[in-house]
């Protein structure tokens, strides 16, 4: 009986467990947008699931006919850095409108596995409607052993009628998992009841003869 029950419920267990099996969290560097008011927008570049890095060289590209970079500020995610430089540092104000990509370079003597904000770029927008996109990419990111570290990179879209965040979560919700688990439990309970009735020689009500 136990073997038969296991055979019956195993496909259900595999159906639920396989698509949503627990995997190691993917390291990610992503961008979110904050509306700073008066046509100013902050592009906040953050890191999560950091396995440990000792340096990065990141580039944020944008449409400089719509956005003008104003400044860049280092975040607090990586506390052990020895250097943080950008092409915005020391650039004359009159040259900022010519920049179409902001670079940010950070380096340390040892690996840092901190998570949070890497840096924030402040932009001035030249329009108040529509939207524009920011692209984030890496020119190199690695650990203290000289090994490249793989990350997922994501930029963002600035929606001038309402700030749009690029950070999305595609993981299955907790409620959905609970519902699926409850459904499996109900099926198992039904199978157990049927098996017990069969063992006792009882017939389900639908198969009982009706007396005249």
Secondary structure, DSSP 8 states (H G I E B T S, - for coil): -HHHHHHHHHHHHHHHHHHT-------EEEEEEEEEETTEEEEEEEEES---EEEEEEEEE--TTTEEEEEEEE-SS-TT-SEEEETTTT--HHHHTT--EEEEEEEEEEEE---EEEEEEEEEES-SSSEEEEEEEEEEEE-TTS-B---EEE-EEEETTS--------S--HHHHHHHHHHHHHHHHHHHHHHHHHHTT---GGGS----
